[in-house]
Amino acid sequence: MHALTRVAAVAALVASCSAALDPSKYVQYSTVTGYFLQDEPDTNSSTFDYTENNFGLIKRNYPATNGLSAKLTQWQKFKKQVDVLNAKASADTVYKVLFLGRHGEGYHNAAESFYGTPAWNCYWAELNGNETVRWADAKITALGIEQAQVAHDFWQQEIDEQKIQVPQSYYTSPLSRCLQTAEITFSGLDLPAKYPFVPTVKELLREGISIHTCDHRRSKSYIEEKFPSYVIEADFSEDDELWNGVTKEVPDAQDVRSKKWLDQVFHEDDSTWISVTSHSGEIASTLRVLGHQVFSLATGAVIPVLVKAKFLPASEKPPPTPISWTASSHCTSPPKTSIESKDQGCRCTGSKVTTPLVKVTNTNTAGPTSYPGPYRRGI
């Protein structure tokens, strides 16, 4: 797909996701601090363990539970506090709790660790895989499965011991590593019949789109076949119309995309407690849009965020941010791994080119396999 055509596809996707929204309202988001450790500036995200910290929920009293004689868990107290916040909120304001979960380790994560980030970015990430593993639309590794199972077991523990309010709605990225992680995490939990695990697959929840083949999703038909209980959102294209192996999404463009899916959820979903299974880059973008401090998640990690959304007149909407992308170059042979260039952090031993990595064959559900001449990629 030509770069301009791909930009048009992104714009069309954003427009289709916004078509059902009330055009007279602009949603302004903010993070409500004081409830979670991940909101605190002195919390170190690199050492934070959500399973050791009750999802980060701070042990404290709330105005909503002052004077109550009933013995409540911290999560029961927090639920009452959120209920009161919504009950007392003005008609243009709503509060929701988003459980933001990163997928378990994927084969692309393992490959980056093996090859090193500079070599990965400039060469290996543009392959479909190597002689032993495939990382195009990467699935999760044995460790990734274990991490998702840890999340599953912790959710069950919180349900049993903390009487935590389970998600009322579930959303997931269309990339395989998230589809798998969500399934392992939530399938088989002791969930109320009113709130079953039936996730919605949302295109806009995917990872930041680069020329890496791990960002190229499989077809709608593939997802329907492998995850038949999942609901795929309306207007979800059969083939990936956003990845083209030439250009990458810049952070500002990704933030525009993140706000679009947030707007859709906050306009259309009445649920207060929502699970989102996504990626490190997309969660980082979402946190930026929410005004949350930078907080990196390890593979398989989950953090809740209390979000305040204020619906404002359209006249208060800021000028639109252009959906901008940039050409991304790659090496035609494995590069030296010393970081000498700002362009993806490495220098090539052969030539550096900015041309299509692949001839995109969208009918191939496993990813593109047709490559021109010297750019033929691995399995």
Sequence and secondary structure as in RCSB ss.txt:
>XXXX:A:sequence
MHALTRVAAVAALVASCSAALDPSKYVQYSTVTGYFLQDEPDTNSSTFDYTENNFGLIKRNYPATNGLSAKLTQW
QKFKKQVDVLNAKASADTVYKVLFLGRHGEGYHNAAESFYGTPAWNCYWAELNGNETVRWADAKITALGIEQAQV
AHDFWQQEIDEQKIQVPQSYYTSPLSRCLQTAEITFSGLDLPAKYPFVPTVKELLREGISIHTCDHRRSKSYIEE
KFPSYVIEADFSEDDELWNGVTKEVPDAQDVRSKKWLDQVFHEDDSTWISVTSHSGEIASTLRVLGHQVFSLATG
AVIPVLVKAKFLPASEKPPPTPISWTASSHCTSPPKTSIESKDQGCRCTGSKVTTPLVKVTNTNTAGPTSYPGPY
RRGI
>XXXX:A:secstr
  HHHHHHHHHHHHHHHHTTS TTEEEEEEE  SSBGGGSTT  TTT  TTTTGGGB     GGGTT  S   HH
HHHHHHHHHHHHHS TTEEEEEEEEEE   BHHHHHHHHH HHHHHHTGGGSSB SS B TT  B HHHHHHHHH
HHHHHHHIIIII     SEEEE SSHHHHHHHHHHHTT    TTS    EE GGGS    S GGG    HHHHHH
H TTSEE TT  SS SS  SSEEE HHHHHHHHHHHHHHHHHH   SEEEEEE HHHHHHHHHHHT       TT
 EEEEEEEEEEEEGGG        EEE  EESS  B S   TTTT B SS EE S SSB  TT TT   B  GGG
    
